[in-house]
Amino acid sequence: MRAKFYANMRTIIGISSLDVDDAQADTFRELIVFLAEKFPDAKPHLFDSNGEMRKDVPAFVDGRNPRLATVGMDTPLKPDSVVSFFSPISSGRMNVEVLREPNFGKGATDEG
């Protein structure tokens, strides 16, 4: 499996890609934990204060958002999978996960 890092995520991680074998991570969740352990400076860029993957970090397994898959963060990784990590979204929280939140558009905000 290959993890690829783009834009600011590449700067944070310090490399453009990393080959990971299934003994190190065979699910997407295991991969991000592995990356946080291997690259400690990346942890606050990958995880929020609750230990969940930050919603503003776009990541894709073989071109698909694992958070939208039936098994979510436990999406299995195949030996030939490509996992892509992009810079956090900074122009607002308008991504698919937020749009699917039950309170989206009902006057609830994360501010204040």
VEXTIPA-788274 format. One record per residue (C-alpha): y, x, z; residue in three letters. Coordinates in Angstrom, 2 decimals. Each point is the difference from the previous one (the first is absolute). Example, Ala and Ser with C-alpha at 12.3 -4.5 7.8 and 13.67 -1.06 7.14 Angstrom:
% residues 2
NODE     north      east        up   code
NODE     -4.50     12.30      7.80    ALA
NODE      3.44      1.37     -0.66    SER
This chain:
% residues 112
NODE     north      east        up   code
NODE      0.00      0.00      0.00    MET
NODE      3.48      1.23     -0.74    ARG
NODE      3.16     -0.86      1.91    ALA
NODE      3.22      0.40     -2.01    LYS
NODE      3.47      0.20      1.47    PHE
NODE      3.21     -0.84     -1.84    TYR
NODE      3.74      0.52      0.61    ALA
NODE      0.89      0.31      3.69    ASN
NODE     -3.63     -0.41      1.07    MET
NODE     -0.77      3.17     -1.96    ARG
NODE      2.76      1.81      1.87    THR
NODE     -1.22     -1.30      3.38    ILE
NODE     -3.66      0.88     -0.67    ILE
NODE      0.89      3.26     -1.75    GLY
NODE     -2.45     -0.32     -2.90    ILE
NODE     -0.33     -2.23     -3.05    SER
NODE     -3.67     -0.88      0.47    SER
NODE     -2.96      0.54      2.27    LEU
NODE     -3.70     -0.37     -0.65    ASP
NODE     -1.78     -1.73      2.89    VAL
NODE     -3.74     -0.46      0.29    ASP
NODE     -1.62     -3.16      1.32    ASP
NODE     -1.07      1.76      3.21    ALA
NODE      3.71      0.29      0.87    GLN
NODE      0.95     -3.53     -1.06    ALA
NODE     -1.99     -2.72     -1.71    ASP
NODE      2.55     -2.82      0.50    THR
NODE      3.73     -0.21     -0.55    PHE
NODE      0.56     -0.36      3.78    ARG
NODE     -2.01      3.16      0.68    GLU
NODE      1.98      1.82     -2.68    LEU
NODE      3.41     -0.70      1.51    ILE
NODE     -1.28      0.99      3.46    VAL
NODE     -1.40      3.21     -1.51    PHE
NODE      3.32      0.72     -1.74    LEU
NODE      1.95     -0.53      3.24    ALA
NODE     -2.31      2.43      1.78    GLU
NODE      0.11      2.60     -2.79    LYS
NODE      3.77     -0.33     -0.50    PHE
NODE      1.50     -0.92      3.41    PRO
NODE      3.56     -0.07     -1.38    ASP
NODE     -1.09     -2.87     -2.27    ALA
NODE     -1.17     -2.26      2.85    LYS
NODE      3.36     -1.73      0.62    PRO
NODE      0.35     -0.49     -3.74    HIS
NODE     -3.41     -1.68     -0.23    LEU
NODE     -0.27     -1.95      3.27    PHE
NODE      2.35     -2.33      1.87    ASP
NODE      0.45     -0.05      3.78    SER
NODE     -3.04     -2.30      0.35    ASN
NODE     -2.30      2.45     -1.76    GLY
NODE     -0.22     -2.12     -3.15    GLU
NODE      0.77      1.31     -3.45    MET
NODE      3.67     -0.50     -0.73    ARG
NODE      0.57     -2.98     -2.27    LYS
NODE      2.71      1.83     -1.91    ASP
NODE     -2.40      2.71     -1.23    VAL
NODE     -1.40     -0.93     -3.41    PRO
NODE     -3.59      1.18     -0.32    ALA
NODE     -2.59     -0.85     -2.62    PHE
NODE     -3.74      0.54     -0.30    VAL
NODE     -0.93      0.26     -3.67    ASP
NODE      3.24     -1.75     -0.89    GLY
NODE     -0.42     -2.90      2.45    ARG
NODE      1.68     -0.66      3.32    ASN
NODE     -2.77      0.23      2.62    PRO
NODE      1.97     -2.12      2.47    ARG
NODE     -0.45     -2.95     -2.35    LEU
NODE     -3.76      0.50     -0.43    ALA
NODE     -2.49     -2.22      1.80    THR
NODE     -0.99      2.85      2.33    VAL
NODE      3.59      1.25      0.23    GLY
NODE      0.43      3.40      1.58    MET
NODE     -3.78      0.43      0.05    ASP
NODE     -0.10      0.14     -3.80    THR
NODE     -2.83      2.40     -0.87    PRO
NODE      0.78      3.19     -1.86    LEU
NODE     -2.31      1.21     -2.75    LYS
NODE     -0.50      3.67     -0.85    PRO
NODE      2.15     -0.48     -3.11    ASP
NODE      2.70     -2.13      1.67    SER
NODE      3.64      0.97     -0.33    VAL
NODE      2.26     -0.99      2.90    VAL
NODE      3.71      0.21     -0.75    SER
NODE      2.71      0.16      2.66    PHE
NODE      3.64     -0.58     -0.90    PHE
NODE      3.24      0.35      1.93    SER
NODE      0.80     -2.76      2.47    PRO
NODE      1.99     -2.86     -1.44    ILE
NODE      3.56      0.44      1.22    SER
NODE      1.88     -2.67     -1.92    SER
NODE     -1.20     -2.78      2.26    GLY
NODE     -3.31     -1.40      1.16    ARG
NODE     -0.73     -2.01     -3.12    MET
NODE     -3.59      0.95     -0.63    ASN
NODE     -3.08     -2.14     -0.41    VAL
NODE     -1.14      0.26      3.62    GLU
NODE      3.37     -1.20      1.27    VAL
NODE      0.15     -2.83     -2.50    LEU
NODE     -3.35     -1.22      1.31    ARG
NODE      1.06      0.06      3.66    GLU
NODE     -0.07     -3.53      1.46    PRO
NODE      3.66      0.08      1.10    ASN
NODE      1.44      1.46     -3.18    PHE
NODE      2.93     -2.07     -1.20    GLY
NODE      0.05     -2.20      3.11    LYS
NODE      3.00      1.62      1.69    GLY
NODE     -2.05      2.60      1.92    ALA
NODE      1.19      3.59     -0.24    THR
NODE     -1.01      3.34      1.40    ASP
NODE      3.56      0.85      0.92    GLU
NODE      1.65     -0.09      3.41    GLY
